[in-house]
Amino acid sequence: MRIDKLLANMGYGSRKDVKILLKQGVVRIDDELVKDAKRQVNLETERVTVQGEVVEYRPFVYLMMNKPSGVVSATEDKVESTVIELIDPSYAHYELFPVGRLDKDTTGLLLLTNDGAFNHALMSPRKHVDKVYIAEVDGEMTVDDVRRFAEGVELEDGYTTKPARLEVLSRDGRRSTIRLTLSEGKYHQVKRMVAAVGKHVEQLERVQIGPLELDRALAPGEYRELTDSEVDQLIT
């Protein structure tokens, strides 16, 4: 990889900014002072430093966010605040994007990355990666609802969902708390499935994607990087 591309990718500025750094004589490959922007770097055997600080090359970043209500799962929006605006600017050069989406008023587990293959592995309909939600429902979810969800629910547009696992965690005749596991991700699917059986979702939180559970140490709007083992669990 060219030295100017490496430094630009690692957040040292634009290619123009990097050329200025190089001219200032603050970039070294091992012990060699480098000023040529075209100089190739072997990332496996050579060490790059800028002003004595080692440059650690990371092509991909994976974040877990506890998405708060009121922000949209998008990289930019002309009207609404986005989840990207919650991320520290030090990550800006990675050009992160949400893996899938959560509705503006839905909270919980949201992944962000710049790795397209990772996104595809989790979101492709062919992969059938389970997503788990906890919902507060206006209305009593019944044993019959559990059966209907297990068989697949016909939505208002005529589409029949894939079988889903519905667990009724609590109910009092007027309200219910449910846990719902889906293997697909149609638009507003949880809300539409609950509406199809005559009830209404009042609050919705995603708590799990595949084997990865939401880190409850994260307050709404907070995030952290996934560990290597967490990334491996999601893509294997």
Secondary structure, DSSP 8 states (H G I E B T S, - for coil): -BHHHHHHHTTS--HHHHHHHHHTT-EEETTEE---TT-B--TTT--EEETTEE----S--EEEEEE-TT-BSSS--SSS-BGGGGS-GGGGGG--EEES---TT-EEEEEEES-HHHHHHHH-TTT---EEEEEEEES---HHHHHHHHH--B-TTS-B----EEEEEEE-SSEEEEEEEES---TTHHHHHHHHTT-EEEEEEEEEETTEE--TTS-TT-EEE--HHHHHHHH-
